[in-house]
């Protein structure tokens, strides 16, 4: 049974987490608002949330006439937008590789792992994520329906990869569908499409859009965690990549690509791709081109090598790990539109470090720049999906009319960014879509 179908049955039947009952209004009093433009906190303000948006921000107390209101006295604490992770694989990041390849993907197992992972991510203050590959649609539907708790999800659906590309997840005994007629296990579960040639790429893109993809993820170069492709290889011909871009643009959205090297990224730019994932092997000339073309560079600070990591993977990762020390400052120098994400894969224990990974940006950016990147800037990238965006409204800012995804922080993260690395202690209120999911100030 395909994972997509399995998860649909699973999440439609059972709900284990429930948000606090929706109230007509939430009134946050005496809060200091994180202002990205001035890179400072405002004086004390009062913020009224009505429905799922911020209705009023006032220097004077706000009078409400209804009993159906949640009042929260912030006592000078910091109100900031919810955190956004622009590069997540919610399913792949919740499972280990042995779990992914086992035949025992039971309903009970999936319910316990994936839904708990989504809940914990929201409790870490991540109110929105962009899922850039995997069988995500049933989980997103369950969260949107309130059956489980988790962040807003901008889904890509199955990754799209050429044969022997970064998304070719076949085991050694699985042969080509084209020649032997057998669909691979990963494709049956909705994890990837192996698509070769213009026609197959068009079909794969349209299938994802049919399921509700907000953007399309294409594998344009080699990877460090895949079995068949060296990091240096370029994947997909120009014509194949253009086909993906044309199909996405016909639906008013964009293609983002997995790529590290200048050659792969330049081909993607020529094809009309709007966002690059990774890029740790970029040279300065290609970074300048990315800036000139107004293309997003979605970067990560990848996980360090571990003693139990496969030696072949360590060797493949070496130039990428070294490259990320160079690409961040170069991208900042040339004013590239930067996004940040984690990209945790098959190591579920890493999810608990999601907030701490933000602190790695302090090598190159101020606290104010980092807070803007992981809220407003990441939000702008998500909203590039246009009409395919699953959630309408401004994202990543505290302003009237913006979506009510906010955190109340006990302290000033502009002065001490480490506050966001301990969300359990320092995020005293978490609100997503106008609903209170955490409130430790409530008597």
N, C-alpha and C positions, 0 to 999 in steps of 0.2 A: 504494500500500500504506500502510495506517495506520502511523504512527510507533510506536504501542504494539506492533503485531505485528512490525514491523521490529526494534525493540529486543529483543523477546523472543527472536527467532531469533539476534540478534547476541550477546546476553549469555549465552545458553545454550550457544553454540558455542565461545566464546573466553574465556579468562581471562588477563589480563596482569599483574595484581598478586596476590600471595599473602601472607597474614599469616604471621608466624612460627608454626611448628607449635604447636598447643595443648598445653600442659603441664597436668598435674593440678593444680599449685599454683604460685603466685607469692608470694615472700616479699620484702616491701619492708622493709628494716631501717634504723633510725636516720633516720627522716623526721619532719619537723615538719608537722602537719596543719593546714590552713586550717579554722578553726572559725567558721562563720557566726554562731552565737549569741553568742559572746564577741567577735567581730570581731578575732580574734588568731590567732597560731600556737601550737599546743601545744608542750610540751617534746617531746623525741625519743620517737617511738613505733615500734612494729613492727606491720606490717599483713600479714595472710595472706589472699590471694585464692585461693579454691577454686572451680573451675568459672567461672561468670561473675558471682559475687558476692563481696563482702568478707565473709569469715567471721569473722575475729578482729582486734581492735585491742588491743594490749597495751603496757604500759609496760615489761614484762620481755621478754627475748628469747624468741622462739617456737621451740620444737623441732619439727622435721618429720621424719617417719620414712620418707619416700619419696625415691628418687633422682630421680623425675620432678618436680623443683622448680626454678624459676628464682629465684635469689637476687640481689637488687639492693641494694647498700649505698647508701643515700641520702646519707650523710655530712652530715646536717643540712639537706638541701634541702627545699623545700616540696612537700608532696603536696596537690593540690587536685582538685576534680571536673573532668571534661572540660567544655570550653566548649559552650554551646548557642546556636544562632541560631534564633530563633522565627519568622523571616520570610524564607524562602529560596524561590527558583524555580530549582531545580537545572538544569533543561534551558534555560529562558529565559536564565539567567545565564551559561550556558556558550557561547551562540551570539550572534552579532551579528544585527541585524535583516535585513541582506541574506542571511545564511546561513539564517535562518528561512524566508524567502520563496522561496529557490531551490528548484529541482526536483532538485537534486543532493545530497540527504540520503542519501549512500551509507553502507553498513555500515562501511567503513573510516573515513570521516569522523566518524561518530557515536562509534565506538569510541575514536578518538583524543581527541576533545574532551570528551565527557561523562564517560567513565570516568576520564580523567586529572584532570578537575576534581574529581571525588569523592575521588580519592586525595589530591590536594593539600589539600583541605579537612580531611581527617582529620589530615594531617601538620601542619596549622596548629593542631591541638588541639581541633577541633570534633568531638566524639564523637557529637553528636545534632543534628538539625535538624528543623524543621517546614516541609515543602514546601507552600506555600499556593497552588498552582496550576500545572498543567502535566502532561505525559505522563510521570509519574514511576514508575509501578508496575513496569515491567520493570527499571529501574535499581535500585530498592529490592530486588526479588527477587534480582537478581544479587549485590548486596552481602550480603544475608542468607544466601545460599547459599555465600558465600566465593569466588565467581568473580572478583570485583574487590574492591578495598578502598574504604571510604568510611564516612561516619557512619551511625548509625542514622537512619532517616527515618520521620517521621510524615507520611503522604501525604494530600493533599486530593483529588488527581486533577484532572480538568478543572475550570477555573473555571466558574461558572454565572452567566450574564449575560442580561439582557433584550436584545432587538434595540436597536441603537444604545447599548448599555451599554459599560462599561469592558472587558468581555471579548468584545466584538464585534470580532474580528480580521479581518473580511473585507476583501479588497482592493476598490477601487472598482467593478470589473467583476463582483464576486460578488453575486448577488441573493438575496433572501429565500427560504429553504427552504420556508417556509409557502406562498408564492405560486407559486414556480417549481420546487419539487421537487428542487433541487440542494443537497446538503450542502456546506458551506464547507470549504475546505482545512484550516483550523485545527481544525475539528471532526473531520475524518477522522483527523488526527494525534493526537487525544486531548488537545489543548491547552485546549479550551473547549467548553461547551455553550451554544448560544443558545436559551434557553427562555422562552417567553412564556405567561402564564396558569398557573393553579394546576396543571393536569394535567401540563403540560410540565415545570414546576419539580419536581413530585413524581418524574417519571420520571428527570430528570437527577440528582437527589439519590440515588435508589435505584440508578442505574447506577454512580455512584461508589462507593457502599457495597458494591455487588456486586463491584467490582474490589478492594476492600480499603481504602477511605478510612478514616482514623482520625478525621477531622473534615471538615466541608463548608465550602467557600469560596464565598461569594455576593458579587456586585458590587452594592452598595447605593447607590453614588454615582459622580459623574464622576471622571475621572482625568487625570493630566498626560501620560501616554504613549500615550493612545488617541486615535483620529482623530475620532470622531463626537460625543463627549460633553463639554460644558463641565464644569469642576470643580464648579460650583455646583449641578448638577442632582441630583435625588433619583431613585433607580432602584428599581424593583419596588414594586408596591402592597403595602399591609399584608397583604392576603390571600395574595398570592404568597409573601411572605417568611414568613408563618406556616406555609405549606405546607412550606417547606424545613425550618423548625424542627421541625415535627411529625414529618416523616419521619426527621430525624436523631435526635430524642429517642426514637422508636420503636426505634432501634438502639442506644440508650444513649450517644449522643455529642452533639455540639453544632455550631452554625453560627457561623462567624466571617465578618465582612463587611468588604469594602473600602469605606471611607467617610471623608470629610473634614469635612463640615459638620454643624452641630448638628441641622438638620432631618432629614438622612439617618440620623444616629445615633440620634436620638430615635425614629424609626420602627422602626429595628432593635431598639431596646430594648423597645418595645411589642410587637414580634413574638416576643420571647423569645430573641434572640440573646445569646450568652454571651461573645463576644470581639469587639473592634473593632480592625481593622488601620488604622493611620495616625491620623486624627483631628487633624491639624495645624491645622484651622480651628475647633476647639472653643471655645466660650465657657465661662466659669466655671460658670454654672448647669448646663450639661449635664455638665461634669466632676463636679460634685457629685452629679448623678443617677447617673452611672456608678459612683461610689464607693458610694452608697446601695444600688444594686442588686447590688453585689459582682461587677461585670463587669470582665473583663480589658481593658486598653488596651495593645495591642501596637504600640509606637512605633518610629520609626527617626530617625536623623539623615541625611537624604537627601543624595545627592551634590550638590555644588555645580554650578552651571552651567558649561559648557565652551564655548570659542570656536566649536567646530564643531557645537554643538547647534542644532537647528531653532529659528528665532526664535519661531514659534508655541508651541512647547513651553516655551521660556523664559518667555513671557508667561503661560502657564497655571501654571507652577511658582512664579511670583513670590509669590503670597499664601501658598502652602504652605510655601515656604522661610522666609518671614518668620514664619509661624505656629508653626513648630517651636521657635523661640526662646522662645515664650510657654507652649506647652502642657506641656513637660517640668516646669518649676518649679510650674505650677498643679496638675498631676497629683500631684506630690510633696506639695505643700501639703495637698491634700485626701485623701491616703493612698489613691490609686487603686492597684489591683493592676496593676503595670507589668511588661511584658515588653519585651525588646529584640530587634531584628533588623536586617538590612542592606537587603534588598529590592533587590539589584543586578539590573538587567535589560539584556540585549542589549549589555553592555559587559564582556566576559570579563576584561579587564585589571584591572577593579576588584576581582575576587576576591582578588587578592594583598593588598589593603588591608583585608580582613575584620577582622583583629585590630586594626589601627590605628583603625578606626571605633569600637571600644569606648572608646578614649581620649576621644572627643568628649563622653562623658557626664560628664567631670570638671568641666564648667561648673556642674553642678547636684548632683553626688553625690560622696560620699567614695569612696575606693578600695574600702573594705569593702562599701559599698552596691552598687557597680558589680559587684564579683566575685560577690556574692550574686545580683544580677539576672541575670547571664549564665550562672549555673549553677543554683542552687536555684529561683529564681523562674521562670525559663524552663522548668525541669523540671516545676514544678507545673502550668504551663499545658499542656504536652504531655500530662501524665497526666490532664488533664480529659477526655480521650477515653475514660476508663473501660475497659470491656471491649473497646472497639474499638482500644485502644492495642496496637500490635504487639509491645510489649516489656513484660513484667511486672516490677515491682520498683521500689524507690525510686531516684530519679534526682537528680543535681545535688548530692549530699552525700557526705561521707566518713563512713560509719557502718556498723556491723555489719548485714549483710543487704541493703545497698544494691548496686545494679549496679556492677560493677567497670569503670567508665569513669573513669580517673584520669590526671592529668598530674603529672610530677615536674619542678618548676621550679627552675632554678639561681638562687636568690635569693628575696627576700621581696616578692611582688607587692602586699602591703598597704602597704609603704613605697614601692615603685617600680612603679607599674602599667605603666610602659613595658616591663617585662620580657615581658609577654604580647604586645606588639606585634612582637616578634622571636622567633617560635616556633622557627625553624630553629636559632637559637643557644641559646635559654633553656629550651625544652622538651626535656629530656634523655631523658625516658621518656614514651611515650604508650601507654596501655593502653585498649583498648575491648573490652567483653564478655569480659573475662578473658584477652584475647590481647595479647601485646606486639607493637606495630607499629613502635616505635622504641625503641632503647636505646643511647645513645652512651656509656654507662658500662660496657658489656660489654667485657671484655678479649678 
